[in-house]
């Protein structure tokens, strides 16, 4: 198979996943799209260096994660204001309008909480839950021990639980304050 055919196949198979991965690092749709393009260009240029020691998608994710990390570390990225708008990647199932709004709101809140995680936890959560990769694959992609992958998933879940619990407590306090104001008003 020719290089351009391989890249086309990779883009068709993993384009959306790589875009979502990039977005999880930069939190800006336009920047994520640019990074995705750069990642596939880099893969095309480096295709002859692929030795087959891992699967093609493991190799692609490794390039993508490294490229995103490099971008986030860059001076330009640190000086640019990152947009807080969440892309509409979360779609609800066929539900009523109220259920769709609640589901969308909950998904966006969870996604926002995931984006606040440190990168080492965020990438593990993304690969495990959103890409549904096996722990061994994540270990290969991130080039860390399997036990480290497991502990990072556990730690990330605990951080998310704490953040959601804290947000729920704040929301509850706000609701009580609003109710007191309306009774006094």
Secondary structure, DSSP 8 states (H G I E B T S, - for coil): --HHHHHHHHHHHHHHHHHHHHHHHH--HHHHHHHHHHHHHHHHHHGGG--SSS-HHHHHHHHHHHHHHHHHHSHHHHHS-------S-----S--HHHHHHHHHHHHHHHHHHHHS-HHHHHHHIIIIIS---HHHHHHHHT--HHHHHHHHHHHHHHHHHHHHHHHHHHHHHHHHHHHHHHH-
